[in-house]
Amino acid sequence: MRAAGVGPGHQLVFADRVLVTLVALRWQLSHKMLAVLSGVSGSTVDRAVAEVRPLLAARGFAVPDRPGVRLKTLADVLASAGAEGITSRIDGTEVQVRRPKAGRPGRKAFISGKKKQNTEKAVMTGDGQGRQLWPGAIRPGRMHDVTQVRSDGIEEQLRLHPNVRAEVDSGYTGLARDFPGQVSAPPKKPGGHAGPGERNTRHHARRRQSRRRIMVEHAIAEPKQWRPLQRWTGDRDDLPEVIAAIGALVSDRAAPRPTRRKPSAELVLADPTAC
């Protein structure tokens, strides 16, 4: 909001501020510890992280074999998948967070029925090579996967991109029911009256679908190696920015991996200014 050079000077040069932020993102060391290691005050580290982390989060995600192109929104991801003929893999992941203080409204909203912990849930989108393309739709852990998808515009984007295909797990059965030609979920378990042949058919169909979908688990596992995504101890409002920053950094490492791609049309982002 002010001209460059106005305000207090930086005790750390820009490269050191980036390094401090990367260490904080990778290992979740306290800012006081980073201040001791850097020979500065804690407020200096606070300021450095507050300046650099939003820049990392706003970079977007690298596109394989498309240097200079970054995917910043879900619309960009689905437009890229449609143009490149990529079958997206969609799944949710949860990050443990601190429990809200007693007496505050919405205290139970973060209790995950699956993890039995206070969590926040993110919808992850990856490709067939285990590369993360978009982590978004951050919601409290109590919310069901399908409710989260419907409340964040993923259904609307699937309607706008009818040529996009996706593989999901049984938590998104409702999404597969609404988009039978686009979304593939594991087949339902047959009833008790089903014979051995029907059960065997369902078993093999489920295994085939699982082999196609499993790559999203690899896409989720890579950023979860970073300490903040194992258990976030900071402010819950900062977690979406942390997830975006870590995802962008991981995508830079994953994008150069070799892949088999069919000839396709030119990639056109939904938001041309996103590049």
LUMBA-438111 format. One record per residue: residue in one letter; x, y, z of N, C-alpha, C in turn. Coordinates in pm, whole numbers, padded with zeros to 5 digits, always signed. Layout:
BEGIN
AXYZXYZXYZ...
END
This chain:
BEGIN
M+00082-00121+00000+00000+00000+00000+00086+00125+00000R+00217+00110+00025+00308+00225+00025+00421+00201-00074A+00493+00305-00101+00602+00295-00198+00712+00204-00144A+00787+00144-00236+00897+00056-00197+01000+00134-00116G+01048+00074-00009+01148+00138+00075+01092+00207+00196V+00960+00223+00201+00897+00288+00316+00879+00187+00427G+00893+00228+00551+00876+00140+00665+01009+00089+00717P+01003+00004+00818+01128-00047+00878+01206-00133+00779G+01337-00127+00790+01421-00206+00702+01422-00353+00739H+01463-00436+00645+01470-00580+00667+01606-00618+00723Q+01605-00696+00830+01731-00747+00883+01780-00868+00805L+01690-00934+00733+01725-01047+00650+01706-01011+00504V+01803-01043+00421+01786-01021+00278+01679-01116+00226F+01632-01091+00103+01518-01168+00052+01547-01317+00046A+01669-01355+00005+01703-01498-00003+01695-01564+00134D+01738-01493+00238+01730-01548+00374+01586-01556+00422R+01504-01460+00383+01363-01465+00422+01293-01584+00356V+01327-01614+00231+01272-01731+00163+01319-01858+00232L+01447-01864+00268+01502-01983+00334+01435-02008+00468V+01414-01902+00545+01347-01916+00675+01205-01968+00655T+01136-01918+00554+00998-01963+00528+00995-02108+00485L+01090-02150+00402+01095-02289+00358+01122-02384+00475V+01209-02345+00566+01236-02429+00683+01111-02438+00771A+01041-02326+00787+00919-02327+00866+00813-02416+00803L+00804-02416+00669+00706-02500+00601+00745-02647+00605R+00873-02674+00595+00917-02814+00588+00914-02883+00724W+00959-02814+00826+00977-02879+00957+00887-02821+01065Q+00817-02712+01038+00728-02647+01134+00802-02613+01264L+00924-02566+01251+00996-02518+01367+00932-02390+01416S+00940-02365+01545+00884-02242+01599+00962-02122+01548H+00893-02010+01539+00960-01889+01490+01069-01843+01586K+01052-01872+01714+01157-01836+01810+01283-01917+01784M+01268-02045+01753+01384-02128+01721+01451-02079+01593L+01371-02045+01491+01429-01994+01367+01498-01860+01389A+01445-01780+01481+01509-01652+01511+01646-01674+01575V+01656-01773+01664+01785-01803+01727+01884-01853+01622L+01839-01940+01532+01928-01993+01428+01972-01884+01331S+01886-01785+01308+01917-01679+01212+01984-01558+01277G+01988-01553+01408+02050-01440+01476+01969-01313+01470V+01836-01326+01465+01748-01208+01461+01640-01226+01566S+01548-01131+01572+01440-01138+01669+01325-01223+01615G+01238-01267+01704+01123-01346+01663+01028-01270+01573S+01012-01140+01598+00923-01059+01514+00975-01048+01372T+01107-01053+01355+01165-01049+01220+01129-01175+01142V+01134-01290+01209+01095-01415+01144+00945-01416+01115D+00865-01366+01209+00720-01356+01186+00692-01274+01060R+00759-01164+01048+00738-01077+00932+00784-01142+00804A+00898-01212+00808+00950-01278+00688+00854-01385+00638V+00803-01468+00728+00710-01574+00689+00580-01514+00637A+00533-01409+00701+00409-01344+00658+00422-01280+00520E+00543-01244+00481+00564-01184+00349+00583-01289+00240V+00658-01395+00269+00698-01490+00165+00593-01599+00144R+00531-01647+00251+00437-01759+00237+00320-01728+00142P+00259-01609+00146+00154-01580+00047+00204-01582-00097L+00329-01542-00118+00386-01546-00253+00399-01690-00303L+00440-01780-00216+00451-01920-00254+00314-01980-00280A+00215-01944-00197+00080-01999-00213+00015-01950-00341A+00048-01831-00386-00016-01773-00505+00048-01818-00635R+00155-01896-00630+00225-01936-00752+00145-02032-00836G+00060-02114-00776-00011-02216-00851+00073-02341-00868F+00021-02434-00950+00083-02565-00963+00141-02584-01102A+00260-02643-01104+00330-02663-01231+00258-02768-01314V+00260-02749-01447+00200-02841-01543+00310-02923-01608P+00301-03056-01608+00404-03137-01672+00425-03099-01818D+00551-03080-01856+00589-03048-01994+00532-02916-02042R+00490-02830-01951+00440-02697-01987+00511-02592-01902P+00638-02571-01923+00711-02474-01840+00650-02335-01853G+00637-02269-01740+00581-02135-01738+00431-02129-01718V+00361-02243-01731+00216-02247-01712+00188-02297-01571R+00103-02226-01498+00066-02263-01362-00085-02274-01350L-00131-02376-01279-00273-02397-01255-00306-02338-01118K-00398-02240-01116-00427-02169-00991-00568-02192-00940T-00657-02240-01024-00795-02262-00981-00841-02400-01027L-00952-02444-00971-01008-02573-01013-01050-02568-01159A-01100-02454-01203-01138-02440-01344-01017-02460-01435D-00901-02409-01394-00779-02430-01471-00740-02577-01476V-00754-02645-01362-00716-02787-01355-00804-02871-01447L-00935-02848-01444-01025-02928-01527-01010-02892-01674A-00984-02764-01704-00959-02726-01843-00832-02793-01895S-00729-02800-01809-00605-02868-01848-00628-03017-01868A-00703-03080-01775-00730-03223-01786-00809-03255-01911G-00907-03171-01946-00985-03194-02066-00903-03178-02192A-00815-03076-02194-00734-03052-02314-00627-03159-02333E-00572-03209-02222-00464-03306-02229-00514-03451-02228G-00644-03471-02210-00696-03607-02201-00656-03680-02075I-00640-03608-01966-00598-03666-01838-00721-03704-01756T-00722-03824-01704-00826-03866-01611-00784-03824-01471S-00858-03731-01412-00823-03680-01280-00854-03784-01172R-00779-03776-01066-00804-03858-00946-00840-03762-00833I-00954-03779-00773-01003-03688-00670-01019-03765-00540D-00968-03708-00433-00982-03770-00301-00963-03662-00196G-01004-03693-00075-00990-03600+00036-00882-03645+00132T-00823-03550+00202-00724-03580+00305-00749-03486+00422E-00714-03532+00541-00741-03455+00662-00611-03422+00733V-00607-03302+00790-00491-03255+00866-00538-03224+01007Q-00471-03281+01105-00509-03257+01244-00478-03113+01283V-00573-03050+01350-00557-02912+01394-00589-02903+01543R-00565-02787+01600-00594-02767+01740-00746-02760+01762R-00787-02805+01879-00928-02801+01913-00966-02660+01955P-01078-02607+01903-01123-02473+01946-01147-02470+02097K-01130-02354+02156-01148-02339+02300-01294-02362+02338A-01313-02404+02463-01447-02432+02513-01532-02306+02511G-01658-02324+02474-01750-02212+02473-01758-02138+02340R-01667-02167+02249-01669-02100+02119-01766-02169+02026P-01840-02093+01944-01934-02156+01850-01861-02239+01745G-01925-02349+01703-01866-02434+01601-01754-02521+01652R-01749-02546+01783-01639-02624+01839-01641-02768+01789K-01761-02822+01764-01773-02960+01720-01757-02976+01569A-01749-02865+01496-01745-02873+01350-01617-02938+01299F-01510-02939+01381-01381-02991+01335-01360-03136+01375I-01454-03197+01447-01436-03335+01492-01465-03429+01375S-01365-03502+01331-01379-03593+01218-01433-03728+01267G-01540-03774+01204-01592-03904+01240-01499-04018+01201K-01414-03996+01103-01320-04098+01058-01195-04101+01144K-01134-03985+01167-01009-03978+01242-01029-03972+01393K-01151-03936+01437-01178-03916+01580-01086-03809+01638Q-01057-03708+01557-00971-03598+01597-01030-03468+01542N-00974-03356+01585-01009-03228+01527-00925-03208+01402T-00989-03200+01288-00917-03193+01162-00979-03089+01069E-00904-03056+00966-00957-02984+00851-00931-03071+00729K-01026-03068+00636-01023-03160+00522-01002-03081+00393A-00918-03135+00307-00891-03074+00177-00920-03175+00067V-00978-03129-00044-01000-03214-00160-00877-03203-00250M-00812-03316-00275-00691-03319-00357-00725-03374-00495T-00667-03313-00598-00683-03358-00735-00545-03390-00793G-00529-03510-00847-00402-03551-00904-00421-03615-01040D-00311-03657-01103-00317-03721-01234-00274-03867-01220G-00260-03934-01333-00226-04075-01333-00082-04105-01298Q+00002-04002-01282+00141-04021-01245+00168-03991-01098G+00062-03967-01021+00079-03937-00880+00123-03795-00853R+00093-03703-00946+00131-03563-00929+00010-03483-00885Q+00030-03401-00784-00078-03318-00733-00101-03199-00825L-00228-03174-00858-00264-03065-00948-00337-02953-00877W-00407-02984-00770-00483-02880-00700-00527-02930-00564P-00490-02858-00455-00548-02890-00325-00637-02774-00285G-00762-02796-00269-00851-02686-00236-00972-02734-00160A-01072-02650-00155-01197-02682-00084-01166-02721+00060I-01094-02635+00133-01058-02663+00272-01182-02640+00359R-01223-02744+00429-01343-02736+00513-01318-02811+00645P-01400-02784+00749-01386-02858+00876-01402-03008+00856G-01332-03086+00937-01328-03230+00920-01461-03301+00938R-01558-03238+01002-01688-03303+01023-01767-03315+00894M-01738-03229+00795-01815-03227+00671-01785-03352+00588H-01892-03411+00531-01878-03529+00446-01813-03491+00314D-01748-03589+00251-01678-03564+00126-01771-03509+00018V-01887-03570+00000-01977-03527-00107-02031-03388-00077T-02064-03358+00048-02110-03224+00085-02004-03121+00055Q-01879-03155+00083-01768-03064+00056-01754-03037-00093V-01769-03142-00174-01760-03125-00319-01871-03036-00371R-01992-03057-00321-02105-02981-00370-02100-02835-00326S-02044-02809-00209-02042-02673-00157-01928-02589-00214D-01836-02649-00287-01720-02574-00339-01714-02568-00491G-01825-02599-00556-01833-02576-00699-01772-02683-00786I-01733-02798-00730-01673-02902-00813-01777-02962-00907E-01898-02980-00858-02005-03031-00945-02030-02934-01061E-02032-02806-01032-02056-02707-01138-01946-02711-01243Q-01821-02728-01200-01710-02735-01294-01718-02861-01380L-01766-02972-01323-01783-03093-01402-01890-03073-01509R-01994-02997-01478-02097-02968-01579-02041-02880-01690L-01952-02788-01653-01894-02699-01753-01788-02768-01839H-01735-02880-01792-01632-02955-01865-01679-03099-01881P-01773-03124-01972-01831-03260-01985-01734-03365-02037N-01619-03323-02090-01522-03420-02142-01421-03464-02037V-01431-03411-01916-01338-03445-01810-01381-03575-01744R-01285-03664-01719-01310-03790-01651-01236-03791-01517A-01295-03857-01418-01236-03860-01284-01258-03996-01220E-01162-04036-01136-01171-04158-01056-01178-04116-00909V-01273-04175-00835-01292-04140-00695-01308-04268-00613D-01310-04253-00480-01332-04368-00393-01478-04372-00351S-01511-04464-00260-01651-04486-00223-01712-04368-00149G-01629-04275-00097-01683-04156-00032-01752-04061-00127Y-01728-04077-00257-01787-03989-00358-01886-04065-00446T-01950-04165-00389-02048-04242-00466-02160-04155-00520G-02202-04058-00440-02307-03967-00485-02264-03884-00605L-02137-03844-00609-02086-03769-00723-02085-03856-00848A-02047-03984-00833-02048-04075-00947-02190-04102-00995R-02286-04102-00904-02426-04122-00943-02479-04003-01022D-02439-03881-00985-02486-03761-01054-02415-03742-01188F-02291-03795-01203-02215-03780-01327-02167-03919-01372P-02258-04006-01414-02220-04145-01445-02124-04157-01562G-02127-04063-01657-02039-04071-01771-01903-04009-01749Q-01885-03939-01636-01761-03868-01610-01684-03922-01489V-01756-03958-01385-01693-03996-01259-01713-04146-01235S-01603-04215-01202-01606-04359-01175-01576-04384-01029A-01669-04454-00961-01652-04492-00820-01656-04644-00809P-01608-04700-00699-01614-04846-00683-01759-04895-00687P-01783-05012-00744-01920-05065-00748-01971-05093-00608K-02103-05082-00591-02163-05105-00461-02152-05252-00422K-02149-05276-00293-02144-05412-00242-02278-05482-00266P-02277-05600-00324-02405-05669-00351-02474-05710-00222G-02605-05726-00229-02682-05764-00112-02656-05908-00069G-02718-05946+00042-02696-06079+00095-02747-06190+00008H-02840-06159-00084-02895-06261-00171-02808-06286-00294A-02699-06209-00312-02616-06222-00431-02540-06354-00430G-02523-06411-00548-02452-06536-00561-02302-06518-00573P-02226-06627-00573-02080-06618-00584-02033-06549-00711G-02104-06572-00823-02063-06508-00947-02073-06358-00941E-02182-06306-00885-02199-06161-00873-02096-06101-00778R-02068-06169-00669-01968-06120-00575-01828-06119-00638N-01796-06221-00714-01665-06228-00780-01651-06118-00884T-01759-06092-00960-01756-05985-01059-01734-05850-00993R-01803-05825-00883-01787-05699-00812-01646-05685-00755H-01588-05796-00706-01453-05793-00650-01351-05753-00755H-01359-05810-00875-01263-05777-00980-01285-05636-01033A-01410-05593-01042-01437-05456-01087-01381-05355-00987R-01392-05384-00861-01340-05294-00758-01188-05287-00764R-01124-05400-00787-00978-05400-00797-00931-05320-00918R-01000-05332-01031-00962-05256-01150-00977-05106-01124Q-01086-05068-01060-01108-04926-01031-01005-04876-00931S-00969-04957-00835-00870-04918-00735-00733-04897-00797R-00695-04982-00894-00565-04965-00960-00559-04834-01038R-00673-04791-01093-00675-04664-01166-00673-04545-01070R-00732-04561-00953-00750-04449-00861-00633-04431-00764I-00552-04537-00743-00454-04537-00636-00351-04425-00648M-00332-04370-00767-00228-04268-00785-00258-04141-00707V-00385-04115-00677-00416-03996-00597-00364-04012-00455E-00354-04136-00406-00296-04158-00275-00148-04121-00275H-00080-04148-00386+00060-04106-00397+00071-03954-00403A-00023-03891-00473-00023-03744-00480-00047-03682-00343I-00127-03748-00261-00153-03698-00126-00035-03724-00034A+00030-03840-00050+00137-03879+00042+00258-03788+00032E+00287-03736-00087+00409-03657-00104+00406-03528-00023P+00302-03444-00034+00301-03324+00052+00280-03356+00199K+00220-03473+00231+00199-03506+00371+00331-03542+00442Q+00440-03551+00368+00570-03570+00431+00618-03442+00498W+00558-03329+00462+00593-03202+00523+00523-03194+00659R+00594-03153+00762+00546-03159+00898+00414-03083+00921P+00393-02963+00867+00266-02894+00895+00143-02970+00849L+00154-03056+00746+00039-03130+00698+00020-03262+00771Q+00108-03293+00864+00088-03407+00953+00008-03364+01076R+00040-03250+01130-00037-03191+01240-00007-03042+01243W-00108-02962+01213-00091-02817+01207-00113-02759+01346T-00012-02691+01398-00019-02634+01533-00042-02484+01533G-00052-02423+01416-00072-02279+01409-00219-02242+01403D-00244-02121+01359-00380-02071+01345-00451-02147+01234R-00574-02193+01262-00647-02269+01160-00675-02188+01035D-00688-02057+01048-00714-01972+00932-00596-01968+00836D-00476-02002+00883-00357-02000+00798-00337-02131+00723L-00410-02237+00761-00385-02367+00701-00408-02371+00550P-00517-02312+00494-00532-02315+00347-00413-02256+00274E-00356-02147+00326-00239-02086+00262-00118-02178+00272V-00103-02246+00385+00008-02339+00403-00004-02456+00306I-00125-02511+00293-00147-02622+00200-00115-02580+00057A-00159-02461+00018-00132-02413-00118+00017-02391-00141A+00087-02336-00043+00231-02310-00058+00309-02441-00069I+00278-02538+00017+00348-02666+00012+00315-02739-00118G+00188-02735-00159+00149-02801-00283+00221-02744-00404A+00237-02612-00407+00307-02549-00519+00454-02592-00524L+00517-02601-00407+00657-02643-00403+00673-02789-00444V+00581-02874-00398+00588-03016-00435+00564-03034-00584S+00474-02955-00642+00445-02969-00785+00566-02934-00870D+00650-02841-00824+00770-02807-00900+00864-02927-00910R+00867-03010-00806+00953-03128-00807+00890-03243-00885A+00756-03251-00882+00689-03364-00945+00666-03344-01095A+00655-03220-01140+00621-03193-01281+00721-03251-01380P+00853-03250-01353+00947-03303-01453+00945-03455-01469R+00868-03526-01390+00866-03671-01403+00817-03712-01541P+00878-03813-01601+00834-03855-01734+00693-03910-01731T+00621-03888-01839+00483-03935-01849+00453-03971-01994R+00357-04058-02012+00308-04094-02144+00183-04014-02174R+00187-03934-02276+00073-03849-02307+00035-03867-02453K-00093-03873-02477-00144-03881-02613-00145-03743-02677P-00130-03734-02810-00142-03603-02875-00277-03541-02843S-00277-03413-02810-00400-03348-02768-00402-03205-02817A-00514-03141-02790-00532-03002-02832-00447-02910-02745E-00434-02787-02788-00356-02689-02714-00423-02659-02581L-00343-02646-02475-00396-02619-02343-00443-02474-02336V-00565-02453-02291-00621-02320-02274-00672-02309-02132L-00617-02218-02052-00660-02203-01916-00794-02129-01912A-00870-02162-01807-00998-02096-01792-00978-01948-01761D-00871-01916-01691-00839-01777-01658-00705-01743-01720P-00701-01676-01836-00574-01649-01904-00479-01568-01819T-00531-01487-01725-00443-01405-01643-00375-01484-01534A-00415-01612-01518-00358-01694-01411-00211-01726-01435C-00167-01716-01559-00027-01742-01591+00062-01625-01549
END
